[in-house]
Amino acid sequence: QQSGRKYNLFLKRRLRIDKRHQSKDSIFFRDGVRRIDFVLAYVDDLNKEWEKKLERRKEFESNLQKAGLELETEDKKESEDGKIFFVKIHAPWEVLITYAEVLNIKVPIKENDIPSTVENPLDCMLFPLRLPEKVMHPEPDYFTAPFSKDKQELYLINDESTFFSPSVRNRIVNYILTRCPYGTEEGKKKFGIKRLLNNGTYTAAYPLHDCQYWKKASDPNCDSERYTLYMEWACFLRFYKEQPLDLIRKYYGEKIGIYFAWLGFYTEMLFLAAVVGLICFLYGLFTMDENMSSKEICDPAIGGEIIMCPLCDRDCEYWRLNTTCEASQYSHLFDNVATLFFAIFMGIWVTLFLEFWKRRQARLKYEWDLVDFEEEQQQLQLRPEYEAKCTQKKRNPVTQEMEPYLPLTSQAVRFCVSGATVLFWVSLIIASMIAVIVYRLAVYAAFASLMENAQTLQPISGLLTPQLATSVTASCLNFLIIMILNFFYERIAVWITDMEIPRTHMEYENRLTMKMFLFQFVNYYSSCFYVAFFKGKFVGYPGAYTYMFNRWRNEECDPAGCLIELTTQLTIVMAGKQIWGNIQEAIVPWICNWWGRRKARNNPENLYSRWEQDHDLQTFGALGLFYEYLEMVIQFGFITLFVASFPLAPLLALMNNILEIRVDSWKLTTQYRRPVAAKAHSIGVWQEILNSMAILSVVTNAFIVAFTSDMIPRLVYYYAYSENEDSPMSGYINNSLSVFQISDFPVRNEPKENPENFIICRYRDYRYPPDHERKYLHTMQFWHILAAKLAFIIIMEHVVFVVKFFVAWMIPDVPTDVKAKIKREKYLTQKILHEYELEKLKERLCQGDKRATEKEFIATEGRMELSRAM
């Protein structure tokens, strides 16, 4: 009986193969002529809403056909799992030209005859990084004009089936799908594929990839652009090659193209920052042995004789300064003269990056026909959710049509709830950061006693100090908390943005962007701000320490400074985020797709069709690019806001971004359904966020150099307090440590044991000794150093800001040659259009059209002359 079942199944499959006669890569209807522009999928489940869903689908599909679209349904028996129906959609020529005019789509009218820019003499050196010309520029450059049905003979229409690219076709079909009605429910008119997806009427809606990514399509009419993108762009072995931006734009649309253009440009600019950062790091490495502070700390006759006060109450013991020898040497890697140079350099670099990106963006706007682009109607039109939830209507002063609107009182309530929610989550981050600080304070004593008594840790006790162990474990714990809070807040941010009911898609994206960025900013950077600007600044002094919640004594910096701890914090959070991000972006979708396709691997090739293959892939989603931008902008913050503490941060970012470009391209090409093409002429609100972070980075780096590093105290000592002309920095360590008399310890602070009967101990501060009349008060040197720090911040900020604004003023946002090309193209396009109108008018005159008067002919010629003159 079982073998009989298998035989029947075999016959059934054979019949299906014979019936279809189609390759699994087919992107056409059964007739092999009409291209599939979009696919809808649904499961015909017999639940309580089955009839309602069936009625919605019938009405929706009927209205699609009334709009001119052609449909072809694949029965569930034809699908791989026998459960899913597929509705294939084709947009005929008449529909395409109608909506091309509605969407103001630009189409070619003449091949561009403007000579290309003079070749760069360095191009021959960059040849190994270049891709083939056919890949970089898949189609010729044309003069374009907005499509008009009345002027079809003006455009270069060689073949109606290929005149509009697949990305333009799916954009037009998506425009119709998002506005097509499907009935009236509860007295309200319902429309749009998004709502049908949300209520389960359809399970998926997507345009098709043109072929499998690992091999070309067997159909000669298919361009196999997906295969080309995979081989030349998404392949990891091509990491050193340039990106085929024109092909990306052609296949995925301008919005995705502009993201990869920005990411590629950012990565290119990081190369310069990474090289300079590496040079600064190597300077610190090569001058490590010449560092007088480290020498004095490591010297048994100096550091070995300096007894330091305990770092915690009661349980911690007195310790000798030379136990931090290795830590002080490693601190010099990042805390040296090169730190100041690199902080100033990065302040200028970020300006160069933003200004040159504006120029690159202007060039792309010209090359991609986005010069006169205004946000397309799909972005500016009302969101379906807004129309559904806003029952009241008022007249639009521009269109004079009745539109739904949200009353002011309702808006105020929603904004209050939204603001309170965001404030609560930001407070939760601050509370978690305080919890980590409490952890640091609580476990320090445990680490100190453990490392002192554990014999196994003796060999590494010089390197792994209690401060470093506490810092590393606290950083790891902080990173874990960041990831957990981030996971929950992403969903909360979407929920509260939906609750606000933004009017347009652009408004929705901008609001969500600001909420997510504010949260991520506090979430990722709060711990770094704490270490950079608060740790060790409010400690007090022995006998009068300051306490958190009157219980835990505030942390002190290592005698070598807090900069090494900031470096540790930055490295763990930044590297951890990048590693986790790549795992989340690449491995998770791959596992999901592998699990979804596990059954299909056993099926004959012809049974697993192109639409079924794409159905089993992950959905990129409307917010897919949003998360990509957010990830990169947070990284941008790490390499600008705190770069003075870690010159290798740009190098880490560069290595990550080289991988990121290939991971993003790989997952988009192989693991996700083809996104609907969308237009964009810039990176949007992210540009303003980057500008704000660039300005803030100057301030934070000035404060890091002044207050977190030891550069200013060393310079003050060098010029004002050094007594050794031959070696000006000798004696600095002794000068930077104050003296405390152990007998002045209150019972709360005094260590339990003092086996060597020390009389005095030293601590990091500038205070008078116990035998001075101003006992334990700040010395004049403290105020000199504070004044020098404040003066340095003011001078550095003003110098960097002046240079930044001068550079921004010197570099025009639009390159001169691009300006000339834009003017030239506008003139030639107008000339072509006017000549066309003149020819049409002459034809009408010759045919005796009375409406074509001589005055109209003269006016048209006059307009041409005026255009030439301008």
Secondary structure as GFF3:
##gff-version 3
##sequence-region A 1 870
A	DSSP	alpha_helix	2	20	.	.	.	ID=ss1
A	DSSP	beta_strand	38	43	.	.	.	ID=ss2
A	DSSP	alpha_helix	50	66	.	.	.	ID=ss3
A	DSSP	beta_strand	70	74	.	.	.	ID=ss4
A	DSSP	three_ten_helix	76	78	.	.	.	ID=ss5
A	DSSP	beta_strand	84	90	.	.	.	ID=ss6
A	DSSP	alpha_helix	93	102	.	.	.	ID=ss7
A	DSSP	beta_strand	106	111	.	.	.	ID=ss8
A	DSSP	three_ten_helix	121	124	.	.	.	ID=ss9
A	DSSP	three_ten_helix	127	129	.	.	.	ID=ss10
A	DSSP	alpha_helix	133	136	.	.	.	ID=ss11
A	DSSP	beta_strand	142	146	.	.	.	ID=ss12
A	DSSP	three_ten_helix	149	154	.	.	.	ID=ss13
A	DSSP	alpha_helix	160	163	.	.	.	ID=ss14
A	DSSP	alpha_helix	166	177	.	.	.	ID=ss15
A	DSSP	beta_strand	181	185	.	.	.	ID=ss16
A	DSSP	beta_strand	188	191	.	.	.	ID=ss17
A	DSSP	alpha_helix	193	198	.	.	.	ID=ss18
A	DSSP	beta_strand	204	206	.	.	.	ID=ss19
A	DSSP	alpha_helix	225	229	.	.	.	ID=ss20
A	DSSP	pi_helix	230	234	.	.	.	ID=ss21
A	DSSP	three_ten_helix	236	238	.	.	.	ID=ss22
A	DSSP	alpha_helix	245	252	.	.	.	ID=ss23
A	DSSP	alpha_helix	254	286	.	.	.	ID=ss24
A	DSSP	three_ten_helix	288	290	.	.	.	ID=ss25
A	DSSP	alpha_helix	292	298	.	.	.	ID=ss26
A	DSSP	beta_strand	307	308	.	.	.	ID=ss27
A	DSSP	beta_strand	319	320	.	.	.	ID=ss28
A	DSSP	three_ten_helix	321	324	.	.	.	ID=ss29
A	DSSP	alpha_helix	325	331	.	.	.	ID=ss30
A	DSSP	alpha_helix	337	367	.	.	.	ID=ss31
A	DSSP	alpha_helix	377	380	.	.	.	ID=ss32
A	DSSP	alpha_helix	384	389	.	.	.	ID=ss33
A	DSSP	beta_strand	393	395	.	.	.	ID=ss34
A	DSSP	beta_strand	402	404	.	.	.	ID=ss35
A	DSSP	alpha_helix	408	453	.	.	.	ID=ss36
A	DSSP	three_ten_helix	455	460	.	.	.	ID=ss37
A	DSSP	alpha_helix	466	500	.	.	.	ID=ss38
A	DSSP	alpha_helix	505	533	.	.	.	ID=ss39
A	DSSP	beta_strand	540	541	.	.	.	ID=ss40
A	DSSP	beta_strand	544	545	.	.	.	ID=ss41
A	DSSP	beta_strand	547	548	.	.	.	ID=ss42
A	DSSP	beta_strand	552	553	.	.	.	ID=ss43
A	DSSP	alpha_helix	563	582	.	.	.	ID=ss44
A	DSSP	pi_helix	583	587	.	.	.	ID=ss45
A	DSSP	alpha_helix	588	596	.	.	.	ID=ss46
A	DSSP	three_ten_helix	600	602	.	.	.	ID=ss47
A	DSSP	three_ten_helix	605	607	.	.	.	ID=ss48
A	DSSP	alpha_helix	610	615	.	.	.	ID=ss49
A	DSSP	alpha_helix	624	641	.	.	.	ID=ss50
A	DSSP	three_ten_helix	643	645	.	.	.	ID=ss51
A	DSSP	alpha_helix	649	666	.	.	.	ID=ss52
A	DSSP	pi_helix	667	671	.	.	.	ID=ss53
A	DSSP	alpha_helix	685	703	.	.	.	ID=ss54
A	DSSP	pi_helix	704	708	.	.	.	ID=ss55
A	DSSP	alpha_helix	711	716	.	.	.	ID=ss56
A	DSSP	pi_helix	717	721	.	.	.	ID=ss57
A	DSSP	alpha_helix	732	736	.	.	.	ID=ss58
A	DSSP	beta_strand	737	741	.	.	.	ID=ss59
A	DSSP	three_ten_helix	742	744	.	.	.	ID=ss60
A	DSSP	beta_strand	760	764	.	.	.	ID=ss61
A	DSSP	alpha_helix	780	810	.	.	.	ID=ss62
A	DSSP	alpha_helix	816	846	.	.	.	ID=ss63
A	DSSP	alpha_helix	854	869	.	.	.	ID=ss64
###
